Amino acid sequence: MRKNIITGLLASVFLIGSSCQTNPVTGKKDVMFMSESQEIALGKEADPQIVAEFGLYEDPKLQSFIKEKGQQMAKVSHRSNLNYEFKIVDSPVINAFAVPGGYVYFTRGIMAHFNNEAQFAGVLGHEIGHITARHSAQQQSKSILAQGGLLLGMILSPTIAQYGQEVSQGLGLLMLKYSRDAERESDELGVEYSTKIGYDASEMADFFTTLQRKQEESGQAIPSLLSSHPDPGDRYNTVHQLADAEQKKQNLTDPKVGRNSYLKMIDGIVYGEDPKQGFVENQVFYHPVLKFQFNIPSDWGYQNSPQQVQMGPKDGSAVMALTLAPGASLQEAAQQSLQNYGLQVVESKEVTVNGLPAIAVVADPQPQQQQQQQQQQQQPLRTLTYFIQHGENIYSLMGITTAQNFNNYFQVFSGSMQSFKVLSDPEKLNRKPERISIVTVPKATTLAQALRSNNMPDARHNELAVLNGMQLSDQLPAGTLIKVVKK
Ligand SMILES: [Zn+2]
């Protein structure tokens, strides 16, 4: 699925010639590779694929909140003519991103981490800003110029092209890396747009601090909001100054923050991984709904999305992915998958994996693809795939590495593939997600004490301080609402 998205997006970009167009924000002439109608077509094509990749977060009141605020802000933006769509996707990652043509996505992870409506509105304005200032269009123009060859390789063998890249946070993000100047401009637009609908834009600066603390706390991959960011300290001060200036300019004397209203709205939101989408514990991947489990090689990272589980070692020298395979029988599944990936069989045999019927296949890229890889000075690749039948479904576990490394990785790949089995442990099958619960502090106290009285373990106090956008030593007046987590 991911492969189709990348192929689709890049193919659309490639068909497009360059032209000089007026930038809606600056009023200057920019070289653009996309006309407005091409941007809209790109967004229309990407949207269903993004929704399929992440899934929508099922919460009508949150979805209507982002829609309402988004449309309100779009009206006062520099491109009010576009048909915008605003959606919350079902991912625990903290992120927000925009696709050309007017499509904006927030994850449930970022929604859980905002502490008021104004923070949300600032980031919403920032993302709308990427669309109105046509940043992704510019970015794609540049990347085509700079890496035409590389991208062409991705189109020809999209799955294999992911080889060597870190297990990344999701597809849109692959496409959308903005320059620091673009991020700065979007910060300015975020301030302008959120002020225009009455919010205190300086709150956005505080949210950048939350992002930074989150990153330090977890050592996680950097959310794209921060990925090509201006210096964080600098950004914090700049946004505060811009917010003050914009409020004076627009004569906004009582800017809205909306803390309690926001917290009440997200009461009960799923926090962290949702077990029903699959979860990892001690390097074992469990899927309680599809009822299977398998081991992830030790020290490997992983990324789980509704479409696939992608895994790889930190040095990027191999990649493994679990997906559903097409076809009604094992033979058909193997044939169709290999054809889709442009692979030809080197060796194939029928096997049994913990009682489940399966086919194990070693396959290489077809000669035509290999030639193209060689022309681009990529090393020849080799794959091992297990197609495993479990109930109605056929699963494909594919490992990819260079032909040279293949023997080294063979045991790692097959060890993981042969660990695939039916999940029957009731404790794993019935696992519930954690949810945010909003509680009222009954009397004045510190955040640390409030967390303790809500039975939050000490080991999680720092995480919860970040989630609340506070320090553990902060004094809370009686009646303060705070976030805790509950099963
Ligand atoms: Zn941005």
Residues whose N, C-alpha, C, O or C-beta is under 5 A from the ligand:
A	BS01	ZN	E183 S186
